[in-house]
Amino acid sequence: MSEIAERKICLVTGANAGIGKATAIGLAKIGAKVIMLCRDLTRGENSLQDIKTESNNEHIDLMIADLSSQKSIRQFASDFNKKYQKLDVLINNAGVNFNKRVETIDGLEMTFAVNTIAPFLLTNLLLDVLLKSVPSRVVNVASGMQSSKIDFDNLQGEKHFSFMKSYGQSKSAIILLTYEFARRYIDSGVSFNCLHPGGVNTNIGKNLKGISGVVSRNVMKLAKSPVKGAETSIFLASSPDVERITGKYFVDKKEEKSKEVTYKESVATHLWDICAELTDLKK
């Protein structure tokens, strides 16, 4: 991987722990200016110092937003656009998983809101600055745990809720939206790609209770480290090998096939319209 020749501005969501923190450190080590987007100020500040120390890079900034709140996302985007005139890389890394149905302040199911709606809204709100910064990149952290269909009649677990179905559907949804962004902005100079980081020992299952939580935490102990899990995110953010590649899914820094449903354009456009309506964005 080539080092970033000039100081690129890279925004990483969920950068205070796990894959997000490892991604921030990796990008900082190759010379990027990293903006950490975190929900909690105290944890963010502690991680900020860790990232500066481990990367030997002082060009790290911390900004705060709650990705389960559209108002908070909009405020962050407004603040970012006032503070920065360019954005070379947006990495939508933050994700959650709950084993019961929890609603956000906006009345949306939490897993869908954070894993699908938040990156959709944030990317749209930062598109202007990404377009001004071309060639720029959007990297979405998805998962190998993808649903084989999008159940539009139970998109947010309104009728019945399964944490595995909710999580898998949210990840299939962000892949569908990644491909749709790539189609809509094919000649823009902004690339849109997604990835499966592999089984990584993170706190993604911290909200799972009971036997689900026990199983998740035990599985995590056997998984690879966040540093290894961040490798594909860093690759897609910085490698010249993928500078002109868009609308693809990667595993271990190699292009792979995602679930069949994620390639269905009719599903993608329908999902896009729903997300646009839920976020009050123009379709």
Buried (B, 14 or more C-beta within 10 A) or exposed (E): BEEBEEEBBBBBBBBBBBBBBBBBBBBBBBBBBBBBBBBEEEEBBEBBEBBBEBBEBEBBBBBBBBBBBBEBBBBBBEEBBEEBEEBBBBBBBBBBBBBBBBEBEEEBBBBBBBBBBBBBBBBBBBBEBBBEBBEBBBBBBBBBBBBEBBEEEBBBBEEEBEBEBBBBBBBBBBBBBBBBBBBEBEEBBBBBBBBBBBBBBBEBBBBBEEEBBEEBBEEBEEBEEBBBBBBBBBBBBBBEEBEEBBBBBBBEBEEEEBBEBBBBEEBBBBBBEBBBEBBEEEE
